[in-house]
């Protein structure tokens, strides 16, 4: 009977030991955030070592510029800021999903950069997939995108507004109207609410919260003949009809 009791106790101890080993292999959101902040601090310092440590050799990295990089290219891209530049990148709003040997961390990045005394800011969103292999947690995939920000408003040449006013069309069924009121320019597409065209420069406009620019095309005599809806450096041209 004693032998049976000893055997049961030994088996229970083995199970507990194995359970403890499993727990040692897990990772928490706090650890993921701490490791990620270490990476962001390394960006501004130009320190490649955390990238060598935390990124797997077979990582797939896609950045906000549309570049797809392997680990060698990613590490090479980490260089110190030029003289006169400084900055910080802070990890904020983290969320995670951790299942077994895989963890996904989703978060925002608040970047502040100072260029010869002039402060600039930017916001990004990043998702990293971490995996534990060989007892080591590393990132195997990263996707970054930058949040859209409206440009700083400029000053329009309001003397040109009367020449912009009118109706423009893509087809007989798809039209928009441009109107001017109290020194402001407005666009209203058929079936939609009126939106203000905010000047970025004297003759370049944008709509708040909408990525893209609006310009007006002229003929050789300077007469406005079209509205140019510029998106990602490609133009959709609306012909002026009246």
N, C-alpha and C positions, 0 to 999 in steps of 0.2 A: 504493500500500500504506500509506504514511504517513497519507494522508487517511482511509483506512478505520480505521486504529488510533486516530486522533484522534476520529473519529465515535463509535467504540465507547467510548472513555474519556469523552466528553461525555455519552453516553447513560447510562453507569454512574453518573456523577456526578449526573445528574438523578434517577435512581432512588434513590440514597442521600439526596439532598436531600429527596425526597418522603417517604422513610421517616423521616427525622429530623423532618419536620413532623408526621407521624402520632404519633410518640412524644411530642412536645411537648404534644399534645392529651390525653394520657392523664392519669389521676389515680390516686393510690395510696391505700391504706387509711389510711396515716399522715396524709395531707392531709385526708381525709374526717373523721378523728377530731379533728384539730386545728381544722378549721372548726366542727365540731359542739361542741367544748368552748368555742370562742369564743361560740357561740350561747348555751350554758348559762350562761356567765359573764355574758352580757348580760341574761339573765332576772333574776338577783338584783340587778343594777345598774339595771334598768329602761332599758337602752340599746337603742333600736329599730334603730340603724344596721346591725348585723350581720344582722338579720332582713330589712331592705330589700335588703341585699347578696346574701344566700345563698338567699333564697326567690324563686322565679319568680313573675311576675305572675299566672300562671294556676294557682298551687298549690292543691291540695286538702289541707286540714289537719283531721284528726279527733283530738280530745284525749281524755284519760281521763275527762272529764265528759260525753262524748257530744256535744260541740259540733262542728259542721262549719263551718269558717271559710275565707274567702278571704284573700288577702294583706292587704287593707285591715283586715279585722277582726282578723287575727293580730297585725299591727303595733300596732294600737290597744290590744290586750290587754297589751302589754309596758309596764308602768309600775313605778316604783320601789317597793320595799317600804315599808310604813308605818313611822313612827318607833317604835323599840323592837323592830323585827324585823330579823333578819339571816339569812344562809344561804349555802350553797354547793350546787352540783349537779355531780357528777363523772360523766364518761362512763367506763363500765367494761365489760369483756367484749365488745369489738366483734368483729363478723364482717362480711365483705363479699363481694360478688360484683360484679366489674367486667367488663363486656363491651362493647367498643366505646365508644359515647357514653353508655352507661347504667351507673350504679353503684347498688347497694343496700347500705345500711349498717344493720345490726341491732345493737342494744346495750342495755345496762341503764343506768339512771340512779340513782345514790345521792344522795338529797337529805337535807341536814341543815339544819334551820331552828331558830333561837333566837328565842323570843317572850318578851320581857321576862325574859331569863335562864333560861327553861325550854326545854330541848332537845327537839326532835321530829325524827323521821326517817321517810322514806318511800322506797319503791323503785318504779321504773317500767321499762317496756320500750318501746322506740321503734324503729320501722323507717322509714327515709327513703329515698326514691328520688331520686337525683341524675341530671341529664341535661345533657349538653354541647350547647348551642345557641349559635350565633354566637360560638364560641370561649370561652364562659363556662359554668362548671359551677354549676348551681343546683338546689335541691330542688323537685321538681314534686309530690311527695305525701309526707305524713307520717301515721302511725298511732301513737297512744300509748295504752297501758293501764297501770293501776296494779296492782301485785301485791297480792293479798289478804293482810292481816295480821290475826291474831286480836286481839280487844280485850283490854285488861288485865283479869285476873280480879278479881271483886268478892267480896262476902260474901253468902252465901245465908241466908235465914231457914229454918233447918233444922226449925223447929217446923211448917212447912207440908208437909214432905216426906211424911208419912203420907197426906195428902189427895191428893197427886200420884200415889202408887203405884196401879197397876192396869193394865188392858188397854184400849187404844184402837184404833179401827178406822176405815179408810176404806171398806172393804167386808168381807164375811165372809172373803175370801181375803187381805186386806191388813190386817195387825194389827201393833201394837207393844206392848211391855210397859215400864212404868216401875217401877224398883225403887230402894230406898234401902239403903245399907250404910255403916256407920261414918261418918256425916255426909256421904256423897257420894251423888249422884243419877245413875242410869244409865238409858239407853234401849237397848232391843234390838228391832230390827225382825225380823219373821219371816224366818228363813233367813240372818240376818246375825250378826256378832259384837256383843257388848255394847259400847256407847260411853258414856263419861262425859259428863254434862251439866254443864258448868263454869259457875258463876254469873258473870254480868256485873254484875248488880244483885241485889237481894234475891229477885226473882221473874222474872228474865230470864236465860236460859241459852244457851250455845253449845257446839258440838262442835269440838274442836281441828282446825284445818285445813279446816273446812267453813264456807262463807259462808252466813249465815242465823242466825236466832234461834229459840228455843223458849220459848213462854209457855203458861200454863194458863188456860183460860176458866172462869168461874164463873157460876152462875145468880144470881137476885136474892137468894137466901138465903145466898150465899157458898160453895155446894157446887161442887167442881170437876167440870165436865161435859165438858170437851174439852181437847185438846192442840192448840196453834196452832203450825204449822210456817211461820215467816215467811221468805219469800225475796223479796229485791228489793222490799220493802214490799207484797208480796202474800201472802195467807194461805191455807195448806192446812189445813183443820180436821179433826182426828181426833176422833171421838165416843167418849167414855168408856163402856165397856160393863160393866165390873165393877172 
